[in-house]
Amino acid sequence: MIDKTVKNVQEACDGIEDGMTIMLGGFGLCGIPENSIAELVKKEVKDLTCISNNAGVDNFGLGLLLQKKQIKKMISSYVGENAEFERQLLSGELEVELIPQGTLATRCMAAGYGMPAIYTPAGVGTEIGEGKEVRNFKGKDYLLEYAFDADFAIVKAWKGDKAGNLIFRSTARNFNPVMAMAGKITIAEVEELVEIGELNPDEIHTPGIYVHRIFQGEHYEKRIEQRTVRPKN
């Protein structure tokens, strides 16, 4: 197996340039590639098209890129926790493509499988379906949706080995596995990086064949998007 380890996040994000399309794993703030997002802010790349389930919050996650106006277009499913996102959308500063969550996941998966497109019933007869090809299968209409074409996919895993095999923990096993398959170049940041052969093959969620660069991240905050606690008696 090939060792795909890079020294640090700077080396991992090398080659990401203005105007590129990037997938970023995570669900809310769970399982997001915190180190890589911070590096994109530091690199000051701009005019990015970001494919992510949601857009972070105002001071964390993709919200940091939005604050710096580094994102030109967001392709997302849920964007309700970010006031700056709302402001940029309403002012016309940000292009937005809202996609049903299942369609978002399946378009990622299609890209990973090498499929050019999928058919889905989600969005038929709504604004989402305007201008798109519709085909009828067994009496039911389906929209043609194209697989994503991303320059980079950036994911975050709990544990990985130097060959790029990844294990995701609990809810962090959300959009990360399907996005890991889908980028022309996939970057994985992990909480724990181990030697090749140390992972149990039966526990691996993403095989290393999909991953091009891997590094061990640090200083994860793992914020909670909406903290809810039981009131004191």
Order of alpha helices (4+ residues) and beta strands (2+ residues): alpha-beta-alpha-beta-alpha-beta-alpha-beta-alpha-beta-beta-beta-beta-beta-alpha-beta-beta
